[in-house]
Amino acid sequence: MSENLIIKQTFQERLKSNEPILYDGGFGSQLFARDIELANSALANELHPTSVIDIHSDYINAGAEAIGTNTFVASPLHLEMGGQDTADAQRLTRLAVQHAKAAVEQNEKEVYIAGSVGPSPGAIEADSGDTTFGIPNKDAREAHKLVIHTLVEEGVDFLCLETMFSAKEAAIAVDIARETGVPIAVNLTYKWTKERRTGKVIYRTDWGNSPADLLDILTQGEFSGGDSLLDSVSIIGVNCGAESRRDEHTGMPYAIAGIQQLRTALTETGIDGKWMMAYPNAGMPKLDENHKTVYTQTPTEMASHVPELIESGAYLIGGCCGTTPKHIKAFREAISSYRLT
């Protein structure tokens, strides 16, 4: 439980309630909206602390019940790719949690803090088959270990493994995260695919992992000494996702289809007791006449899909790239209206 001034249930206790939890929206895109463009967005924790706190505050004021730390690319591997000092990873991660706590305390609202853990900046050995093209598994493991343990030491309420392209990397991260005893959410990012023989649409990651594959890989224990990792995971979901030629599989429609496929996979494998999470992009990014990035799905449009997303089984609902505090405010209103029906 985060050590802030607000007394609240632990996140694990909150998960016993059937009432949906509203997550926050895009963070990097909000930095861009403030004309903050960095080689690595985690640097904002040191270079633009007030803006980081303000972004968190905007989402809290919009109604978010949980916010994610600005640590998506805080690992040494990402800092190295951006030409930054890898020794800064732990300090930037600590600052990120402190900024999130500051926003919660300033707003005096009951808000949970999720420790954001993103994927490695490239294929890992487990997927590429070697270390010539892939990042060694041990390097990926050590990077995740540093970020995850630092997040927990600083007092996050749960860990949010997100935008994972590889179910194998997700399993490595879960194996580390389970050591902490903190609730874990695992979110993969999928793309539209179609089976040639059956014509069935199946969501798969860039490494070909479907929701069913994720469950299999977590169960098999290849990256956890033979232990099944499923019992260590409280929440499984989808995030990000943008199809350049398929609007019907981008944004909220993508989230709904992804949750439906995940629910089917859970049912078919007889897995109970897992909450589902969905936070998609605000549609496709495009350049406007001023060459600024804009997203195609408005707050009103996305919020109109919230009831169907809840009915499909989503429990934690928010937004990824391009979603703004206005989107989250609209989601809050949609969730409140849904509860009254």
N, C-alpha and C positions, 0 to 999 in steps of 0.2 A: 504493500500500500504506500502511496506517495506521502511524504511527510510535509504536507502543506497545512494551511490553517483551517481547511475545511474538513469537518468530520463527515465521513461517508462510509457506506458499506465498502468492504473490499470488492475488487472486481469479480472475484470468484463468487461472492455472495450475490452480486448484481446479476450474475449469469443464471441465478435460480428463478429470476422473474421472466415472464413471457413477453414483457413489454419491450418492443424494439429499441435498440440503442442507436443513436445518431452519431456517426463519426464525422470528422471534418472533411475538408476538400483539398484541392491541389495546393501544394506548398511552393514548389519551384516556380510554377506559373504565377503565383502571387509575388514572388521576388521579382520576376520579370516585369510584372505590372508596375512595380516600384522602380523600374529601370536599374535593378541590381542584377548584373550579369557577371558571373564569376566562373573561373575554371572548374570549380567544385562548389556546389551550393552549401555544403557544410561550412565553408569558410565564412559564410554570413553570420554564423554563431559568434565569431570573433570580430569581424569587420563591421557588421550591421546589427548589433544586438537589439537595438530598439525596434528595428523593422521586424525582426524575428518574433519578438514579444507581441508586437502590434498585430501580426498575422494570426498568431494564436488567439489573441484577444478578439479579433474580428470574428473568428469561427465560434468562439465561446459565446459571444453576444448574439450570433446568428442562431444559437440553440444547440450547438454540438455538445454532446455528453462525454465525448472522448476525443482527444487530439493526439496527433502523432508528432514525435520529436523530429527535428530537422537533422536527421542522421542517415538518410537513405543512401548517401554516398560518402559516409564518414570513415569507411574502413581504410587501412593502409594501402590496400590494392587500388582503390579509387584515387586516393591522394597521389600515389605514385604515377598513375596514368595521367593525372592533371598537372604533373610537374611540381607537386607540392611535397613538403617534408612529411614523410610517413610517421615520424615521431609525434606529429600533431594529432593523430587520430583519437587518442584517449582524451586529450584536453578538449578537443572540439566536441566530442561526444558528451563529456561532462557539462560543458557550457550549454549544449542543446537541451539537456534535461532541466538544467537550472532556469533557462529561459521559459520553458513550458510551465514549470512550477510558478515562476513569477507571474505569468499571464493568469494562471488559475487563481493565485492569491489576490491579484489586483482586482479581478472581477468578482471575487467572493461567491463563486458558484461551485456546485459539486460536479467536478469534471475529472475523468480518468485520463491518465497519461500513458500512451502507448509508445514503447520504444521501437522506432522504425528500423528495420534491418533489410537492406536491399540486396540484390544479387551481386555476384562478382562481376567485374567489368570485362566479361568475355567467357568463353566456354571453359569449364573445368575439366581436369583430366578424366573424371568419371564418365564424361559424355564424349569427349574428343578421342579418347582411347590412348592418349599419350601426353607427354609434357612438351612436345615440340610445338603443338598448336594450342594445347590446353594449359590452364593454370594448374599447377600441382594441387592435388586434393589437400595435402597437408598445409599448403599456403592459404587456400580458401578456408580451411578449418581454423587456422590460427587467426586469420583476419576476423572471421565471424566471432571467435571466442573473445577477442579483445573488445569488440563493440558490444556484444551481448552482455558480457560480465560487467562492463562499465555502466551500461544502461541500468542494469539491475542494482548495482552498487549505489547508483544515484537515486534509486527509488521509483522506477516506473511501475505502473500498475499491471501492465501486461506487455508481452513482446509481440510485435506485428511483423512477421516475415512476409515481405510483399514484393510484387512484380517478379516473382520467381519464374524464370524461363525453364529451369531444370528441376524436376522432381527429385533428382539425386542430390543436387545442391541443397534443396529444401530439407531433405532428410539429414544431411550433414549438420545444417543449422539447428534443426530440431534436436538432434543428439546433444549438441552443446547446450541449447536452451533448457532442456529438461533437467540439467544439473542445478539450475537456479531455483526450481520449484515455483516459478512465476507462470501464470497462465500464458498459453501460446496460441497465436493465430497464424495460420499458414495460408497465404494467398498466392496463387499462380496467375500468370497472365496468358491468355489463350488467343488463338486465331481460328477463323473459320476454315474447316476442311470438309471434304466430302469423300466418303468411301466410293471408290470407282465401281465396285460390284453391286452394292446395295443402294447407292445414292443417298445414304444416310448422312446427315450433317453431324459432325463430331468436332468439338472444340479440342484443339491440341496446342501445346506450347511450341516454341521454335525447335525444341528438341523432340517433338513428337509425343509428348506426354499428355494423355487425356486425364480427366478427373479420376477415372477408374485406375489409371496407371499410378497416379499419385498415391491412392490408397494402398495399392499393391506394394509400392516401393517403401512406404512408411511401415507396412506390416512385415515385410521380408527381413528387415534388420541388417541389410548388407553394410550399412554405415554406422551401425550401433551395436556391434558385437553380437549380432544375432537377436537382439531384443526388438520386439515390435514397438514402434514409436507412437502408434495411434492413441494409446492411453494417455500419452503426455500432451496431446493436442486437444484443446478445448474448442477451437474454432477453425473451420476450413472454408476458404472462399475464393473469390475471383476479384481481380482489380485491373486497372489500366485497360488496355485493349482498344485498338482503333483499326478498322478495316478501310483501306483507301478506296475500295470499289464496292463496298457492301454496307450501305447505311443501316440496313436491317440487322447488322451484326456489329454495330458500333454504339458506344454510350449505353444508355439504359436498356435498349433491346438486347445488347450483348450481355449485360449483367443478368437480365431475366433468363435468357437461354442458358447462360453459364451456370446459374443456380439450379435451374431445372435439371441440367445434365449431372451436376454434382449430387443433387438429391437422388436421382435415379441410381447413380453409382453407389451411394451410401446404402440405399434400400436393397439393391441387388447383392451387395456383399454382407448384408445383415448387420451393418454398423449403426448403433444407436447412440444417442447422447451427445451428438456434435451439433453445435450451433453453426450457422452459415453466415458468411460475410460477403458483401458486394459493394464495391466502390469504383465505378467506371469513369473513364474520361468523359468530358463534355462534348462528345462527338469527335469529328476530325479537326485537327488544327489546319488553318489556312492563313494566308497572308492577306491583310486588307490593303487598301490603297496607299496606306502609309508604311507598308512593309512591316507591320506589326502582326504578331501571331494572334489569331482569334479562333474561337471554337464554335462549332455549328449548333450545339444544343443549348437552348436557353434554360434559365431556371424554371420557367413555367412548363416548358416541354418535358424536361427531365422529371420534375415533380409529379407530372401527370401519370408517370409510370410507377410511382412508389407503391400504390396499393397492389398492383400486380406483382411487384417485386417481393412484397411482404407475403402475399398469398403463395408465391412460388417457394417460399421458405426462408428468405433472407431475414436475419435477425439484427446484424450490425449493418447499417446502411450509410454510405457517404459518397464522396466523389474523389476522383484522381485528377489527372492533368486537365487544366482548363476550368475545373469547377471552382466557384468563388463563394465568398460568404453569402452572396445573394442566392446561389443555388442551395446552400445548406439551410438558409432561412426558409426557402420554399419547401425543402424536404421536411423541415420541422413542422410546418403547417400541414403538409400532406399526411404526415404520421399522426398528428393530433386529430385531424379530420377522420382518418381511417379508424382510429380508436373509438370514435363516437358513433360509427355506423354499426 
